[in-house]
Amino acid sequence: MGAAVTVAPIAAPSGSLPTVGCMAWDFETEPEFQEKLDWMKGFVRDEIIPLETLDEQWRSPEGRDVFRRITDPLKEEVKRQGLWAAHLPPDMGGLGFGQVKLGLMHEILGQCVYAPAVFGNQAPDSGNAELIAVGGTRDQKERWMQPLLEGKYRSCFSMTEPTAGADPTLLSTRAVRDGDEWVINGHKWFSSNASIADFLIVMARTGDDDPEQPSRSRAYQAFSMFIVPADTPGVNILRDVPTMGEPDHKTGEPGGHAEIIYDDVRIPFDNIVGGEAGIGQGFSLAQKRLGPGRIHHAMRWLGQSQRAFDLLCERALTRYTHGSILAEKQMIQDWVAESYAERQAARLLTLHAAWTMDQLHAAGKHYSDARVEIGVIKFWGAKVLYNVIDRAIQIHGSLGYTTDLPLESMYRAARAARIYDGPDEVHKVTVARQVLKNYRASEPSIEHVPTRRAAAIEKFADHLESLTLNE
């Protein structure tokens, strides 16, 4: 199953989009790209996953230096294979693989938390590079995006606030223009990677709601994105917030989510993403960033759930109890079948969403037109990830609950999937609203049998008359 250049049997999104210039999908992978995927599977399994077992060693500054000495040659090998920073098109410094190929790649990279960084597409750097690529000025691309793609810089995405999460129109951090500078004040948290970043992309209010616009439109046009060097005076990183996934995380370790106070932070006017044309474009840029990010999350979750599924099946064939191996128990067979079906459904939904996004890109349309497909995979993929890991823990009993297996850490990390990049509930509302637009109220129901029977009698009256005469 995978990417190909023939025809796509899955229904196209509404609007009958052209397929010129993008890759269709037909359950088969191009031989050349399949070779790349096969290489990735072996590379991740043999060179990257073993690093997991030494994770405590990498937490100190000295340990991180050793980690870099190990992974830098791995990154060079990825570049030689032509797989580095594949999430961007060639004119933006990437390889232009499209979302289907990226989805198949992320399915492999998702098996290990270290793999995306080795391939140059780890969050939040990959999303931030995409944001600057699609919305930044030429100078911003050269100064910030290129070093990011080369791995010389790390970045942070600073949007969420303690009092504004699922409803981003409530964001209160404000940027005020003062001559040729912007002055930023506000309180953010869950700013990914902030404590180790070279620069932060900050979402801030730059204007008041325009009374000439509808209320929701006014709110969405009142925000902008800014590039803030991490060493700018007034950027006060209070802490990395410990989480359920990493309860012992220390500030300054990679992968943290920081709480930040922006206190009269002054940056040049040109640091607004997109220059003057970027004023009021914060939400538009955020959606261009988050759409691909959500599909990459969903595919990486499949990589994680595959590892859990493999452990579930291995245990079923290994553990003997009450007269037979677990694989012969109907309850366990149910777990295997349910997990397999859920994963296959999640995979098909995710690749279909990727295919839809490629079609939209080829047609010059925005990824927001795939909001239903993206919304579905966000909440369904998170659910499947959790379910499969939970069953894998259960079949292992007490062993599954221990740190002797990776399942307990996978389980804790999986819980966040239902929250970040929009909670399940928000995506379900989006999907439901869009789906319901295709329906209308009807009383009686369009399937009301007496009403349909009366209409049928009228429609076929001439034929029914002959039946009456023959009685």
Secondary structure by P-SEA (a helix, b strand, c coil): cccccccccccccccccccccbbbbcccccaaaaaaaaaaaaaaacccccccccccccccaaaaaaaaaacaaaaaaaaaacccccccccccccccccaaaaaaaaaaaacccccccccccccaaaaaaaaaaacccaaaaaccaaaaaaccbbbbbcccccccccccccccbbbbbcccbbbbbbccccccccccccccbbbbbcccccccccaaaaaaaccbbbbbccccccccccccccccccccccccccbbbbbbbbccccccccccccccccccaaaaaaaaaaaaaaaaaaaaaaaaaaaaaaaaaaaaaccccccccccccaaaaaaaaaaaaaaaaaaaaaaaaaaaaaaaaaaccccccaaaaaaaaaaaaaaaaaaaaaaaaaaacccccccccaaaaaaaaaaacccccccaaaaaaaaaaaaaccbbbbccccccaaaaaaaaaaaaaaaaaaaaaac
